[in-house]
Amino acid sequence: GELAAVKAQLEEAARERTAAVAEAEAQKAQASAAKAELDDARKGKAAAAEEAKAEREAAQAQRTELKEAQMALLEAQKAKAALLHQVDMLRSQLTSARTQVEEAQGRIEFLEENGGEGGPLSVAARVELEASWEALVCTGLEQL
């Protein structure tokens, strides 16, 4: 009797132990799977953080490029305004030079018609006038 009862208790204890070991192994497997999921989630979070950081840096680089482009545009507009001012000044100088040439031609014609100093002076004055005019036009074109 007693031996059979002890043997039954031992068998029951062995079955309980086997069940407990199986349950512990199942819990260990679940814990391992949960740890793997947690590691994957951490890796995903780190990757998302890196991606967000890269996007912020790219956006900052674009803002910097935009500011630089705006500054370059402003400088180009200032340079354009300065060039337009120079062109206006050159046009004014050219108009003034044309007026002076016309006045000089009128004086030459007057001298020729009224027998001023004679032909050689008129020819010399005309040659000098034409050379001055050509130099003025070339200088104006170079400055443009």
BARO-255886 format. One record per residue (C-alpha): x, y, z. Coordinates in steps of 0.02 Angstrom, whole numbers, padded with zeros to 5 digits, always signed. Last residue first. Layout:
// BARO-255886
XYZ
...
// end
This chain:
// BARO-255886
+01418+04940-03687
+01585+05014-03637
+01667+04947-03795
+01528+05021-03902
+01549+05193-03823
+01738+05187-03847
+01718+05137-04029
+01591+05278-04058
+01705+05406-03976
+01858+05350-04073
+01760+05358-04238
+01695+05532-04196
+01867+05595-04150
+01939+05527-04313
+01797+05606-04413
+01822+05774-04327
+02010+05771-04353
+01987+05731-04538
+01854+05869-04552
+01966+05996-04466
+02111+05951-04580
+01998+05966-04733
+01931+06133-04673
+02105+06196-04634
+02168+06141-04804
+02019+06220-04895
+02026+06399-04838
+02039+06493-04677
+01859+06545-04691
+01787+06564-04865
+01608+06586-04813
+01545+06420-04878
+01694+06320-04815
+01694+06406-04646
+01505+06380-04626
+01521+06198-04677
+01657+06174-04548
+01554+06263-04415
+01403+06152-04456
+01512+05998-04449
+01572+06053-04277
+01394+06078-04217
+01344+05908-04285
+01494+05831-04200
+01452+05915-04034
+01271+05854-04046
+01330+05679-04084
+01447+05686-03934
+01304+05740-03821
+01195+05599-03885
+01338+05476-03857
+01365+05541-03681
+01180+05522-03643
+01180+05348-03715
+01333+05307-03611
+01247+05370-03453
+01091+05269-03492
+01196+05114-03524
+01288+05142-03360
+01122+05156-03266
+01060+04997-03350
+01221+04911-03297
+01197+04966-03116
+01017+04907-03117
+01070+04739-03190
+01206+04722-03057
+01078+04757-02920
+00959+04628-02996
+01100+04502-03007
+01143+04533-02824
+00961+04507-02775
+00955+04347-02877
+01114+04284-02795
+01039+04322-02623
+00879+04229-02668
+00981+04082-02734
+01082+04077-02572
+00922+04081-02470
+00848+03941-02575
+01007+03837-02559
+01001+03859-02369
+00817+03809-02364
+00856+03657-02473
+00999+03607-02357
+00883+03624-02207
+00754+03513-02293
+00888+03384-02331
+00947+03389-02150
+00769+03367-02087
+00743+03221-02208
+00905+03139-02151
+00851+03157-01969
+00682+03082-02009
+00766+02935-02096
+00884+02910-01949
+00736+02914-01828
+00640+02790-01936
+00791+02674-01939
+00807+02686-01750
+00621+02650-01728
+00632+02502-01845
+00783+02435-01752
+00692+02457-01587
+00538+02368-01657
+00646+02226-01721
+00729+02211-01550
+00558+02210-01466
+00495+02077-01585
+00651+01972-01551
+00625+01996-01364
+00443+01943-01381
+00497+01786-01476
+00627+01747-01341
+00499+01776-01204
+00376+01661-01294
+00510+01527-01313
+00555+01545-01128
+00371+01534-01083
+00357+01374-01186
+00515+01306-01103
+00444+01348-00932
+00279+01263-00976
+00371+01107-01035
+00476+01107-00877
+00318+01130-00770
+00230+00989-00864
+00381+00874-00838
+00386+00923-00654
+00200+00893-00636
+00219+00722-00719
+00368+00681-00608
+00271+00738-00454
+00125+00627-00507
+00244+00480-00532
+00321+00514-00365
+00150+00525-00282
+00097+00362-00365
+00258+00279-00305
+00226+00345-00132
+00049+00274-00137
+00111+00107-00207
+00241+00098-00071
+00113+00135+00059
+00000+00000+00000
// end
